[in-house]
Each structure stands twice: as C-alpha cells, then as structure tokens.
Amino acid sequence: MLAQLPDGFTAVITGAGGGIGGAVIDALLASPRPGRVIGVGRRAPHRDDPRFEGLALALDDSQQRIALAAHLEGAPLHLLFNTIGMLHDEARGIHPEKRLDDLEPAALARLFEINATLPAMLLQVLQPAFKGRHPTLVASLSARVGSIEDNRLGGWYAYRASKAAHNMLMRAAAVELRRLNRDSTVVCLHPGTTDTALSAPFQARVPKEKLFTPAFVAERLLAVLGERTPEESGSFYDWAGEPVAW
C-alpha cells in the first residue's frame, strides 16, 4: 500500500464521517504501514486502534482548519486524503439543477465553498507539513461530471462547475507544492458512483454492477494513488486507474 511513503507514515483523512472517508480510514488501518492515522469529521470518528486519532472539526471554518494544522505539532504529513464534497443539501434546498432556470446563486456559492474552496484552503493551511524532503501524497475527490470535455448532457450546473474549479485549484497547487517539496504528488480522483448519502437520491438508474461499495472504492483509490509519481502531480484519474479528461 502506497509504496512511495515510508513505514510509519502520517495520514490525514477528511470527511471521515462519510462512506468513502470512513472506508479509506479502515483500509489504511488494515495495513501495518501507517504510524498515525488522523480522521477528521464534524463528529469525532472512533476506531479501536492505537494509531488512530479522531478529531471533531468543521473544516469549512478557517479557525478549525488552523486547529487541524496545529494538531500535527510540526510533524511532516505524508498523506492527505480529502473526501469532503456536496451534491445536495435538503436543509438548504440545494438539488442538482435540471435546467438553467433552476440555478440559484446561493446554491452555486455553497457548492463552490465545499467542493472547491475548502480543499484549496486545506492545502494552504497544511503547507508547512508538506514542505521538506519527505514524500507526500495529496488525494482529493473530484467527479467525472467536473470534466468540461466530457460534459455532453448538461445540467447539474453547480456541481459540475464546482468540481471543475476544484480540479483547477488542485492542479495549480500541485505546481506550487512541487517547489516546496520535489517528492509531492497531488491527484484528483473520481470514485465512480458509490453507495453513500451523497449519491443515494440518484441511484435508481445506476446499474447494480456500477454502484460500488465504499470499501471497494477506498481500495481502488488507494491503489490508483499508489501508482502515481511526482511527475504526474496535478493529474486526474478514475477508480480504475484511467486518466480523466479535464
């Protein structure tokens, strides 16, 4: 697992309360190689493993992002796996748009905040932990619908646009992080349709064989991440290890 990283590596997984985030944590802890696994969610996650630390932090708040960075206490960070994302929010009345007439500025702003701004701000606050000569991997969940070239169906305006913005921010950050650490690799990852709360309202038309379990997705994404090199930093891959067009 993640052969680029040293034994005893430190990992931070955000969105730990979600299906994919929780499954990534479990996959990491199933290996003897990590030395410290930090799971971050709005509610502190728990695992019965001495290597695990659960933090309750709302990372869309700048002070709580600073608290995450402080928790590392100056130690190098080898893996950041960001699984935070938003497609819909019933409480706020946010749903994927079917028509241009459905687009609302507040929904657009909120999805940009969670899907694009937050991942970039995480990289900003964690820069000191990435800097140095230790290998670092940054994985952030994107979506194939964020591919401009692949958009042939339209709709889902806010989600598509926020994921496209996410990809650009990650690619730009990859360039800068390489200047801070030549052994850094930043990758956008498309997990496929996963059986989680995010996709639940939209699973009815998904063929059974294309609806993946979080455990399968976590295994595949970690495998794909483990195949990437610093020369590929700023790239976009799907769960099967195939590149996705921007």
DRENFIRO-84045 format. One line per 5 residues: their letters; for each residue z, x, y of N, C-alpha, C. Coordinates in steps of 0.1 Angstrom, whole numbers, plus 5000, padded with zeros to 4 digits. Example, Ala and Ser with C-alpha at 12.3 -4.5 7.8 and 13.67 -1.06 7.14 Angstrom:
2
AS) 5078/5132/4943/5078/5123/4955/5078/5132/4967 | 5071/5128/4978/5071/5137/4989/5079/5129/5000
This chain:
246
MLAQL) 5000/5008/4988/5000/5000/5000/5000/5009/5013 | 4991/5006/5022/4990/5013/5035/4992/5028/5033 | 4983/5034/5026/4984/5048/5022/4984/5057/5034 | 4979/5052/5046/4978/5060/5058/4992/5063/5063 | 5002/5055/5060/5016/5056/5065/5025/5064/5056
PDGFT) 5035/5071/5062/5044/5079/5054/5054/5070/5047 | 5060/5075/5036/5070/5068/5029/5082/5066/5039 | 5088/5055/5038/5099/5051/5047/5095/5047/5060 | 5082/5042/5061/5077/5037/5074/5084/5025/5080 | 5083/5024/5093/5089/5013/5100/5079/5002/5104
AVITG) 5081/4990/5101/5072/4979/5103/5078/4968/5111 | 5071/4962/5121/5075/4950/5128/5065/4939/5125 | 5070/4928/5121/5061/4916/5118/5065/4905/5127 | 5056/4900/5136/5059/4889/5145/5054/4876/5139 | 5060/4865/5143/5056/4852/5137/5062/4851/5123
AGGGI) 5074/4857/5121/5080/4858/5108/5084/4845/5102 | 5085/4834/5111/5088/4821/5106/5076/4813/5101 | 5064/4819/5103/5052/4812/5098/5048/4816/5084 | 5039/4809/5079/5035/4812/5065/5029/4826/5062 | 5020/4830/5071/5014/4843/5069/5024/4854/5072
GGAVI) 5032/4852/5083/5041/4862/5087/5052/4864/5076 | 5057/4853/5071/5067/4854/5060/5061/4861/5048 | 5049/4858/5045/5043/4864/5033/5040/4879/5034 | 5037/4883/5047/5035/4897/5049/5048/4905/5047 | 5059/4899/5052/5072/4905/5050/5075/4906/5035
DALLA) 5073/4896/5028/5076/4896/5013/5067/4906/5006 | 5054/4907/5010/5046/4917/5004/5050/4932/5007 | 5055/4934/5019/5060/4947/5023/5072/4951/5015 | 5081/4941/5014/5094/4944/5007/5093/4945/4992 | 5081/4940/4987/5079/4941/4973/5075/4956/4969
SPRPG) 5072/4964/4979/5068/4978/4978/5080/4986/4981 | 5082/4998/4974/5093/5007/4977/5090/5015/4990 | 5078/5015/4995/5074/5024/5005/5080/5022/5019 | 5081/5009/5024/5087/5008/5037/5102/5012/5037 | 5106/5018/5049/5120/5021/5050/5127/5011/5059
RVIGV) 5120/5004/5068/5126/4995/5077/5116/4984/5080 | 5119/4972/5078/5110/4960/5080/5117/4951/5089 | 5112/4949/5101/5118/4940/5111/5109/4928/5113 | 5115/4916/5110/5108/4903/5111/5113/4896/5123 | 5104/4892/5132/5107/4885/5144/5102/4871/5145
GRRAP) 5111/4862/5147/5107/4848/5148/5116/4841/5158 | 5113/4828/5162/5121/4821/5171/5135/4818/5165 | 5135/4817/5151/5148/4817/5144/5148/4830/5135 | 5159/4837/5135/5160/4849/5127/5157/4847/5113 | 5147/4853/5107/5144/4852/5093/5154/4860/5085
HRDDP) 5156/4857/5072/5165/4864/5064/5158/4868/5051 | 5161/4880/5046/5157/4885/5033/5168/4892/5027 | 5170/4891/5014/5181/4898/5007/5176/4912/5003 | 5175/4921/5013/5170/4934/5011/5176/4943/5022 | 5183/4954/5019/5189/4962/5029/5180/4968/5039
RFEGL) 5167/4968/5036/5157/4974/5045/5152/4964/5056 | 5156/4951/5054/5151/4941/5063/5161/4938/5075 | 5155/4936/5086/5162/4931/5098/5155/4919/5104 | 5162/4908/5106/5157/4896/5112/5161/4894/5126 | 5152/4892/5135/5155/4890/5149/5150/4877/5154
ALALD) 5159/4870/5161/5155/4857/5168/5151/4860/5182 | 5138/4860/5184/5133/4863/5198/5120/4854/5200 | 5120/4849/5212/5108/4841/5217/5099/4851/5224 | 5089/4856/5218/5081/4867/5224/5072/4864/5235 | 5071/4851/5238/5063/4847/5250/5071/4848/5262
DSQQR) 5084/4853/5261/5092/4856/5272/5093/4871/5274 | 5090/4876/5286/5089/4891/5288/5102/4898/5285 | 5114/4892/5288/5127/4899/5285/5130/4900/5270 | 5125/4890/5263/5127/4891/5248/5118/4901/5242 | 5106/4903/5248/5097/4914/5243/5104/4927/5246
IALAA) 5110/4929/5257/5117/4941/5260/5129/4943/5251 | 5135/4932/5247/5146/4933/5237/5141/4938/5223 | 5129/4934/5220/5123/4939/5207/5121/4954/5208 | 5115/4959/5219/5113/4973/5221/5126/4981/5220 | 5136/4976/5227/5149/4982/5227/5156/4983/5213
HLEGA) 5153/4973/5205/5158/4973/5191/5154/4985/5183 | 5142/4990/5187/5137/5002/5179/5144/5015/5183 | 5152/5015/5194/5160/5026/5198/5152/5039/5198 | 5140/5039/5203/5132/5051/5205/5126/5056/5192 | 5128/5049/5181/5122/5054/5168/5107/5051/5168
PLHLL) 5099/5059/5162/5085/5056/5161/5082/5044/5153 | 5072/5036/5157/5067/5024/5150/5054/5027/5143 | 5054/5025/5130/5042/5028/5122/5033/5016/5120 | 5039/5004/5119/5031/4992/5116/5036/4981/5125 | 5026/4975/5133/5029/4962/5140/5019/4952/5134
FNTIG) 5024/4941/5128/5015/4931/5122/5019/4918/5130 | 5010/4914/5139/5012/4902/5147/5005/4890/5141 | 5013/4880/5137/5007/4868/5131/5009/4856/5140 | 5014/4858/5153/5016/4846/5162/5003/4840/5166 | 5002/4827/5166/4989/4821/5170/4992/4806/5172
MLHDE) 4983/4799/5180/4984/4785/5182/4970/4779/5182 | 4969/4768/5175/4957/4760/5175/4960/4746/5180 | 4972/4740/5177/4975/4727/5182/4990/4727/5185 | 4994/4717/5193/5009/4716/5196/5011/4701/5199 | 5016/4694/5190/5018/4679/5191/5027/4676/5203
ARGIH) 5037/4683/5205/5047/4681/5216/5040/4682/5230 | 5031/4691/5231/5024/4692/5244/5010/4685/5244 | 5007/4678/5233/4995/4670/5233/4982/4679/5232 | 4984/4691/5226/4973/4700/5225/4966/4699/5211 | 4953/4696/5212/4945/4695/5200/4932/4702/5202
PEKRL) 4925/4706/5191/4912/4712/5193/4902/4702/5199 | 4895/4707/5209/4886/4698/5216/4873/4696/5208 | 4868/4683/5207/4855/4680/5201/4844/4680/5211 | 4847/4678/5224/4837/4677/5234/4842/4684/5247 | 4833/4688/5255/4836/4694/5268/4846/4685/5276
DDLEP) 4843/4672/5275/4852/4663/5283/4866/4663/5279 | 4869/4668/5267/4883/4669/5262/4891/4681/5267 | 4884/4690/5273/4890/4703/5277/4900/4700/5289 | 4913/4705/5287/4923/4704/5297/4928/4718/5302 | 4929/4720/5315/4933/4733/5320/4947/4738/5314
AALAR) 4956/4728/5312/4969/4732/5307/4969/4737/5293 | 4961/4730/5285/4959/4734/5271/4952/4748/5270 | 4942/4749/5278/4935/4762/5278/4944/4773/5282 | 4952/4771/5292/4961/4782/5297/4972/4785/5286 | 4977/4775/5279/4987/4777/5269/4981/4785/5257
LFEIN) 4969/4781/5252/4964/4788/5241/4960/4803/5245 | 4956/4805/5257/4953/4819/5261/4967/4826/5262 | 4977/4820/5266/4990/4827/5267/4995/4831/5253 | 4994/4822/5243/4999/4826/5230/4989/4834/5222 | 4976/4831/5222/4967/4838/5214/4961/4851/5219
ATLPA) 4961/4852/5232/4955/4864/5238/4965/4873/5246 | 4972/4866/5256/4981/4873/5264/4993/4879/5257 | 5000/4871/5248/5011/4876/5241/5009/4888/5233 | 4998/4889/5224/4996/4901/5216/4993/4913/5225 | 4986/4911/5236/4984/4923/5245/4997/4928/5251
MLLQV) 5006/4918/5255/5019/4922/5261/5028/4929/5251 | 5027/4925/5238/5034/4932/5228/5030/4947/5227 | 5017/4949/5228/5012/4963/5227/5017/4971/5240 | 5017/4964/5251/5022/4970/5263/5037/4975/5262 | 5045/4966/5257/5059/4969/5257/5063/4979/5246
LQPAF) 5055/4980/5235/5057/4988/5224/5050/5002/5225 | 5043/5004/5236/5036/5017/5238/5044/5029/5235 | 5057/5030/5240/5064/5042/5237/5066/5045/5222 | 5067/5034/5214/5069/5036/5199/5057/5040/5192 | 5045/5037/5198/5032/5041/5192/5029/5056/5196
KGRHP) 5034/5060/5207/5030/5073/5213/5035/5084/5204 | 5027/5094/5202/5031/5106/5194/5020/5110/5184 | 5024/5116/5173/5015/5121/5163/5017/5115/5150 | 5025/5104/5149/5027/5097/5136/5016/5087/5135 | 5011/5084/5123/5001/5074/5121/5007/5060/5124
TLVAS) 4999/5052/5131/5002/5038/5134/4991/5029/5131 | 4995/5017/5126/4986/5006/5123/4990/4994/5131 | 4980/4988/5138/4983/4975/5145/4973/4965/5140 | 4978/4954/5134/4970/4943/5129/4974/4931/5137 | 4964/4924/5142/4967/4911/5149/4957/4900/5144
LSARV) 4963/4889/5141/4955/4878/5135/4945/4873/5146 | 4933/4872/5142/4922/4866/5150/4917/4854/5142 | 4905/4850/5145/4898/4839/5137/4883/4841/5139 | 4876/4837/5128/4862/4838/5129/4856/4829/5140 | 4862/4818/5143/4857/4810/5153/4858/4816/5167
GSIED) 4865/4827/5168/4865/4835/5180/4853/4844/5182 | 4845/4845/5172/4832/4852/5173/4822/4845/5181 | 4818/4851/5192/4807/4845/5201/4794/4844/5193 | 4791/4854/5186/4778/4854/5179/4778/4843/5168 | 4789/4841/5162/4790/4832/5150/4791/4817/5155
NRLGG) 4793/4814/5168/4795/4801/5172/4782/4793/5173 | 4780/4784/5162/4768/4776/5161/4772/4761/5161 | 4785/4758/5161/4789/4744/5160/4795/4739/5173 | 4800/4748/5182/4806/4744/5194/4820/4738/5192 | 4825/4731/5202/4838/4725/5201/4849/4736/5200
WYAYR) 4862/4731/5199/4874/4740/5198/4873/4750/5209 | 4871/4745/5221/4868/4754/5232/4880/4764/5235 | 4892/4758/5236/4903/4767/5240/4907/4777/5229 | 4907/4773/5217/4910/4782/5206/4899/4793/5204 | 4887/4789/5205/4876/4798/5204/4877/4809/5215
ASKAA) 4879/4804/5227/4879/4813/5239/4891/4822/5239 | 4902/4816/5235/4914/4825/5234/4914/4836/5224 | 4908/4833/5212/4906/4843/5202/4895/4853/5206 | 4885/4849/5213/4875/4859/5218/4882/4868/5228 | 4890/4862/5237/4898/4871/5246/4907/4880/5239
HNMLM) 4914/4875/5229/4923/4883/5221/4915/4895/5215 | 4903/4893/5210/4896/4904/5204/4892/4915/5215 | 4888/4910/5227/4885/4920/5237/4897/4928/5241 | 4909/4921/5243/4921/4928/5247/4925/4938/5236 | 4924/4935/5223/4927/4944/5213/4918/4956/5212
RAAAV) 4905/4953/5215/4895/4964/5215/4898/4974/5226 | 4901/4968/5238/4903/4977/5250/4916/4985/5247 | 4927/4978/5242/4939/4985/5239/4937/4996/5229 | 4928/4994/5219/4926/5004/5209/4921/5017/5215 | 4912/5016/5225/4907/5028/5232/4919/5035/5239
ELRRL) 4927/5028/5246/4938/5035/5253/4949/5041/5243 | 4952/5033/5232/4962/5038/5223/4957/5051/5216 | 4944/5053/5214/4939/5065/5208/4942/5077/5217 | 4943/5075/5230/4946/5086/5239/4961/5089/5238 | 4969/5079/5234/4983/5082/5232/4987/5087/5219
NRDST) 4978/5084/5209/4981/5088/5195/4967/5088/5188 | 4963/5100/5184/4950/5101/5177/4950/5094/5163 | 4962/5091/5158/4963/5085/5145/4966/5070/5145 | 4962/5064/5157/4964/5050/5158/4952/5042/5154 | 4954/5030/5148/4943/5022/5143/4946/5007/5147
VVCLH) 4938/5001/5155/4940/4987/5158/4929/4978/5152 | 4933/4968/5145/4924/4959/5138/4927/4945/5141 | 4916/4937/5144/4917/4922/5144/4914/4917/5130 | 4921/4908/5125/4919/4903/5112/4917/4888/5111 | 4907/4883/5104/4905/4869/5101/4911/4866/5088
PGTTD) 4921/4857/5087/4927/4855/5074/4920/4844/5065 | 4910/4837/5070/4905/4826/5063/4914/4814/5065 | 4910/4803/5059/4918/4791/5061/4930/4791/5051 | 4941/4792/5057/4954/4794/5049/4962/4782/5050 | 4969/4779/5039/4977/4767/5038/4990/4768/5046
TALSA) 4989/4767/5059/5001/4768/5068/5001/4756/5077 | 5011/4756/5086/5013/4745/5095/5001/4745/5105 | 4996/4757/5108/4985/4758/5118/4973/4750/5113 | 4969/4752/5100/4957/4746/5095/4959/4732/5089 | 4972/4728/5087/4975/4716/5080/4967/4703/5084
PFQAR) 4965/4700/5097/4958/4688/5101/4943/4689/5098 | 4938/4701/5094/4923/4703/5093/4919/4707/5079 | 4927/4705/5069/4924/4709/5056/4916/4700/5047 | 4915/4687/5052/4909/4677/5043/4895/4680/5039 | 4887/4687/5047/4873/4690/5043/4871/4704/5038
VPKEK) 4883/4711/5036/4882/4725/5031/4881/4725/5016 | 4871/4731/5010/4871/4731/4995/4883/4738/4990 | 4888/4734/4978/4900/4739/4973/4900/4754/4971 | 4889/4759/4967/4888/4774/4965/4887/4782/4978 | 4886/4775/4989/4886/4782/5002/4898/4780/5010
LFTPA) 4908/4773/5004/4921/4771/5011/4931/4781/5004 | 4935/4791/5011/4942/4802/5005/4957/4801/5007 | 4965/4806/4997/4979/4806/4999/4983/4817/5008 | 4994/4816/5015/4999/4827/5024/5001/4840/5016 | 5006/4839/5004/5008/4852/4996/4995/4859/4993
FVAER) 4984/4851/4990/4971/4857/4987/4966/4864/5000 | 4967/4857/5011/4962/4862/5024/4969/4874/5028 | 4983/4874/5027/4990/4886/5030/4986/4898/5022 | 4984/4896/5009/4980/4907/5000/4966/4912/5004 | 4957/4903/5007/4943/4907/5011/4943/4914/5025
LLAVL) 4950/4909/5034/4950/4915/5048/4956/4929/5048 | 4967/4931/5040/4973/4944/5039/4964/4954/5032 | 4956/4949/5022/4947/4957/5015/4935/4961/5025 | 4930/4952/5033/4920/4955/5042/4925/4965/5053 | 4937/4962/5058/4942/4971/5068/4944/4985/5062
GERTP) 4948/4986/5049/4950/4999/5043/4937/5007/5041 | 4926/5001/5043/4913/5008/5041/4907/5013/5055 | 4914/5009/5066/4908/5013/5079/4913/5027/5083 | 4905/5033/5091/4907/5047/5096/4908/5046/5111 | 4913/5057/5118/4914/5057/5132/4900/5056/5138
EESGS) 4890/5061/5131/4876/5059/5137/4871/5045/5138 | 4878/5036/5130/4874/5022/5130/4883/5014/5140 | 4892/5020/5147/4901/5013/5156/4894/5005/5166 | 4898/4992/5168/4892/4983/5177/4881/4975/5169 | 4883/4974/5156/4873/4966/5148/4878/4952/5144
FYDWA) 4870/4944/5138/4873/4930/5134/4868/4928/5120 | 4878/4925/5111/4875/4923/5097/4880/4910/5092 | 4874/4905/5081/4880/4893/5075/4888/4897/5063 | 4894/4887/5056/4903/4889/5045/4896/4896/5033 | 4883/4895/5032/4875/4901/5021/4871/4915/5024
GEPVA) 4874/4920/5036/4871/4933/5040/4857/4934/5046 | 4851/4923/5050/4838/4923/5056/4839/4923/5071 | 4831/4931/5079/4832/4930/5093/4828/4917/5099 | 4834/4913/5110/4831/4900/5116/4824/4904/5129 | 4813/4897/5132/4806/4899/5145/4814/4895/5157
W) 4813/4903/5167/4821/4899/5180/4815/4886/5186
